[in-house]
Amino acid sequence: MFVPGLLNQLDEENGIFLAQGLTARTVGVSGKRVHYADGTKSKDTMHIFPDAAGCFDLEDGGYVYASNSEVPFGFILGAGVGSFIFDSNGDLQEYRRVLEKKTCMNCGGGKTPWGTWLSGEEYNKGEVWEVDPLGIDEANKTWFGASNDENIERGRPFESAICDDRDMLNLACFATIDSGDGELRRLTPNAQILSDAISSNDYSRVLTSEGTLDYLLLDVPSNGTFSWTQDLSLAQKNAELNYQNLEGIDHYDGTLYLISKKQREVISLNLDNFTYEKSSTINGTFNEQPDQILHVLSDSEENSNSSNMIYFVEDGGCMPGLFVRDMNHEHYFPLLEKVPQKYLPSDEVTGLAFCDNHTRLMISFQRFNLFGKLLEIRKKDGLPFTGTSLNLKAHKYSNE
């Protein structure tokens, strides 16, 4: 029986305490070749510093887990994205690098409506790359890194990206920037390119071709409305005053969610009526700074008690782990935590994603033994973690 909060299982191999009813297995360890289900090993070693990730379904019932590599010196050591390919039984078939260009600090990410992965580089000349999770199509820079002003160089310290796809003919995509003056960017694709993509089902040019960039303005002091501008300087000043160091972002049913890690706030933008709300991540929505969050929604009346469960992972500290918060009753439960002696104080838990019809919950320990480790978490009864992802990534902010 699954009992969140009751950490009564010691998994010595993985160096974690697990809640009752859960089981964990190692999928890969950074710097080592990945073991396949048939007993063979991968040609490449698993990438180091695994970070944000997404899961993608395949037509044959299998799935792909695409994981960023947040290497600080990626140009030398290689950063990018690595993908784990599973069959319909959840058996690992292949590991491959799907973004091998000279990228650096691939940190946050997001999924597009057509099934590609958006990988953000968190350094001053970073880009948002569109990546095929299978690595068949070449990865390319998106227009997010460009500017309306030709005199401004490309690139910003990007984090995560997401799209509002409720009306594909009016598609809008958004990206966060992790800096004190990091403006929220909105990319509106070229209308003809988007129309052609919808007709042909080939979306390869939608985000990589020239589009229109706008930037967020939150009205102050706090009247709860917002607007968009093409004045980058104005937007950066507004960000510095109102929403510094954005990290995670996601969209759900007309609301755009983003986190200001310095101000420790979740900002919810209503994209239809141009209003917004803020809530604290300290004593409001979450107890502490979350790294990535999954908002679990019930798929059945029998499971209605879980309709307001929020899963999130925590970075740093002596015991980072995986947690769930019951928003109906304001309860907070750990699902797993590290054994302090097995990890470093700077360790993070990252890459939270549901795979295989939500029956497998994937997470990574970043910097485990200096590099990283990917784990698969399951319920022993085989029941799913049903839910819709809210990818609200935010590290603890430091003034250092």
N, C-alpha and C positions, 0 to 999 in steps of 0.2 A: 504494500500500500504506500502510495506517495504521500509523504508528510513534509511539506515545505517548512523550513525552520528547525527541524530536528536533524542536526548534523551528527548522526550516530554511526557513520561509516568512514573509516580511514582507508583511503586508497593510497597505499605506500608507493606504488609504481609511479603514479602521477603526482604525488606530493600534495594531495588535496583531501579535505573533509567533504563528504557528500551527504546530502539529505536522504532520509530514508525513502526507499523506492526508486532511487536513481542509480544508474550505472554509467561508467565512463570508459572510453577506450582511446588510446593514442592513435592518431591518424598519421602524424608526421612530426619530426623534430628538425629544427633548423640546422642546416649544415650537414645533414645526413640524407642519404638516398631513401626514398619513400618505399615502404613495403607494399606490394600489391597482393590482392586476394589469392592469386595463383602461385604465390611463393617467390615471384621474381621481384626485382627492385627497379626503381626509376633510373633513367640515365642521368638526370640532373639531381643535385641535392636540393632539399626544400629551402626556399628563400628565408632570409633572416628578418627579424623584427616584423612579424606578421601583424597587420593592423585591420582596418575596416574591410568587410567582406560582404558578399551577396551570394545567394543561391539561385540557380537557374534550372528550370525543368527541361528535360530532353524529350523528344517525341517518343522514344522507346521506353519511357518510364524511368529512365535514369535521371541523374541531375549533376550539376557542376557547382562546386564551391570555389568562387574566385576571391583571392585574398591579396590585399595590398602588401607591399614590402616597404616599411618606413626606414630605409637606410639613410643616415645623415649624409654619407659621402657616396651617394648612388652612382655618380659619374665614374667613380673609381671601382667601387665594390659591386655595383649593379643593384638597382632597386626594382621598380616595376610591379608586375602582378603575376602570381602563380595560381594555376587552377588544378583542382582535384576532381577527377571525373569518376563517377560512381555508376554502377548499373542499377537496374530496377530492384535488386535485392539489397542495395546499400553496400555492395562490395566494391572496394576501390580498384579501378581498372588502370588508371593512368594519372601521372602528375606531369604537367608541362608548364613552362614559362610562356605567358601569352602577351606580355609587354616587356620586351627586352631592350628597347631603345634606351638611350642614356637619360634616364629619369632619376629623380632624387626625392627622397622623403615622401613616397606615396602613402598618404595618411588616410584621409576620409574618402568616401565614395558614395555611390548611389546607382540605382538601376533605371534604365530608360524603359518606356512603354514597349519597345520592340525587342527587349531582351539583351541589351549590351550593358557593360559596366563602365561607369564614369569614375575615373581615378584621379584624385587631386594631389598635386605636388605642393607640399607645405614649405616652400622657401621663396625668397623674394622675387624670383623670376619663374615661378612655377606655372604650370599649365593644368588644365583639366583634359585628360585623355579619354577618348572613347575606345573601349576595348571589347573585342569579341571574346567571351569567356572560354570558347574552345580554341581560340588562337588561329582560326582558319583565315579570317579577314585581318588585314593589317591594322594595327592601332594607329589612331591619328589624333592630333590636337583638335580640340573644339574651338569655337569662336569665343568662348568665355575669357580666354587670356588676351584677347585683342582689346582695342580701345576705340572709341569714337573719334579721338584726337590722334591724328597720324604722328604727332610729335612725341607722344607718350609710348615708351617701349612696351612690348608685350610682357605679360606675366605678372602674377601676384602670388602671395602665399595662400593657395587655395586649400580648402578642406573638403567639403562634401557638396553634392549636387543632386537635384531631383526635378521631376517634371510634373506639371499639372496637365493631365491628359484627358480630362473630362470631355473636352471637345477637341478632337485631334486637328480640326481645321484652324483652331485658335490655340494651338499648343504653346505653352510658355514653360521655360526651364529656368532654374535658379541655382546659384552657387554661392557658398559662403567663403569668407576670407578671414584667416586667423591673424589679425593684426589690430593694433589700437585704433586705426582708422580704416578698418576693413569693411568696405561697403558691401551690402547684399546686391548681387548682380542678377538681373533678369534678362534672359536671352530669348528673343522672339525670332524664330526662323524665317527665312525668306519665304514669302507666301507661295510663289510658284514652285520652288523646290519642295516645300512641304506638300503641296497638292500632288505633285508628280510622285512623291514617295508614297502617299496614301494609295494612289492608283496602281503603282507597280509593286508595292510592298518592299521596296528597297529604300531604307532610311539612312544609308551610309553618308549622304551629303547634308542631312538636315541640320546637324549641329556642327559639322566641320566646315561648312560654307559660311560666307559672310551673312550675318543677321543683324538685328537691331539690339543694342545693349541699353538697358535702363538701370537706374540705381535707386535704392530705397531711401525715402525720407520719412522718418517718424516725426509727426507734429508734436511740438513741445509747448508748454511744459509736460502735459500728459492728458491731452484731450481725447486720446484714443482713436485718432485717425492717421492715415498715412497716404503717401502719394509716391509717384515715380518721377525721376528726373534723368536727363541725359548730361547733366552738369556733374562730372566726376568729382571735381574739387568740392562742390557744395555737399555732395553725398558723403564724402570722406569726413568732412567736418561734422556732419550730422551723426555719422557712425561713432565718431570719437566722443560725442556728447551722450549718445543714447543706446548704443549696442556694440560695445567694443568686443573684439576677439570672438567672432562667430565661429562655431564649429559645426555641430550636427544640424541637419535640415531634413525635413520630410513633408509630404503633402498627404492629407486625408480629407476627402469629401469637402473640398473648397477651402480648407484651412491649411495654411503653411506654418509649420512649427520650426523654430530655430532656437539655438541656445547661445547666449552671450556668456562665455566662461568667466570673464573677468568680473562682470556684474552679477554672475550667478543667477541668471534669469532665463526662463523659457518665454519666448515671445511668440504669440499666436496671431497670425495675420489672416483676417477674413478677406479672401481675394475677391469676393463679390461685392461687398459693401464698403471696403477700404477702411475697416476698423481693426484695432488690435488690442490685445490684452497681454499683461505681463504677470508671471508668477515666479516666486522664488524657488530655486533648486535646493535651498538649505532647509527652510521650514515650510515650504509650500508643497509643490508637486513631489519633490524628492528630498530625502534626508541629507544627501551630500551631492557633490558634483558627479553626475553619471558620465560614463564614457560612451555607451550606446544603449538604446532603450528599445524594447519591443512591447507594444501595447497589445495585450491579448484580448481578442473579442470572441464571444461565445458563438459557436455555430449551431447550438441546439438548446432547447429549453432545459434539458437535463444538466447542462453545463453552465447554466445562467449565472451561478455564483462567481464564475471566473470572468465575467464580462468586463470587469474593471481592474484586471490584474495587469500590472506593468512590470516587465522584466527589464533589468538593466545590469550592466557590468561596471566595475569600479576600477580605477587606475591608481597605482601607487599605494603607499601605506604598508603596514606590516602584513595585512591579510586581505589583499584584493580578491574579488570573487564575483559570483553570479547571484543576483538578488531578485526578489519579487516583492512588489507592494500591492496590497489589496486596497484599492482606492475607495471601496464601499465602506470598509471598516477602519481605514487608516492603519492597517497593520503592515509590518515590514519584516520579510522573512529571507534568510540566506538559503540558497540552494547548494552552493559549494563555496568553500574558501580555501586558500592555500595553507599548507603547513609552513609556518614561518621559516623554519630551517631549510626548506627546500628551494626557496626563491630569494631574490634580492629585494631590498627595500624599494627600488625604483621600478619593480615589475608592474605591468599593466595587464588587465584582462580585456581583450579586444575581439573584433570579428564576430560578434553575435549575429547569428542567422539561423532561421528555421529551414530545414531541408526535408525532402522525402515526405511530402504531405504533412509537414510539421511534426513528424515523429522523431526527428533527429535535430538536436540543438547543438550547433557548432560554436565553439569559442576558441580563442588562442590566448596563451600566456605569452606576452611579449617580454623578451629578455630572459626567459627561462634559461638558466645556465649560459647567460650572456646573449642568447639569440632568440629562441622562441619554440613554442610547442603548440600543436593543434589537437584539440580534443573533441570527441563526439559524445554528447550527453543524451541518454535515453531514459524513459520510464521503463521499469522492469515489466510492467503490465502491457507494454506496447502501445498504450494510448497516446494520442498526439498532443503536442503543445499547440493548440489551435490559436491562430491570431493573425493580425495584420501588423506589419512592421512600421514602427516609428523610429527612424534612424537618427536619434538625437544625441550625437556624440559631443562630449565636453570633458576635457581634462581639468583637473584641479589647477587653478590659476596661481601663479607665484609672481611676486614683484621682483624676484631675483633675475 
